[in-house]
Amino acid sequence: MNIKERFGIKVKQLREQKGFSTEHLSNVSNVDRNYISDIEKVKKTSLNLNL
């Protein structure tokens, strides 16, 4: 499992722990709901993680 997959899984875990929908997370983070969904599903190949 690569870093993008682990990141996406962690975002989804934390979102679900807080009881947030992707739409609610989108509203509070000012990030498009579809982009959040794509991150969780590791669909965004343009996701850049500067670690």
C-alpha positions, 0 to 999 in steps of 0.5 A, spaced: 500 500 500 502 506 497 502 513 501 496 515 497 492 509 499 494 510 506 492 517 506 485 516 503 484 510 508 485 515 514 481 521 511 475 516 510 476 513 517 477 520 521 471 523 517 467 517 519 469 517 526 467 524 526 460 522 523 461 527 517 458 526 511 463 527 505 458 533 504 459 536 511 467 535 510 466 539 504 463 544 507 467 545 513 474 544 509 472 548 503 474 542 499 470 540 493 465 534 495 467 530 489 475 531 490 474 528 498 471 522 495 476 521 490 481 522 495 478 517 499 478 512 493 485 514 491 482 516 484 486 523 484 493 521 481 494 529 482 494 528 489 500 531 491 503 530 498 509 534 500 511 530 506 
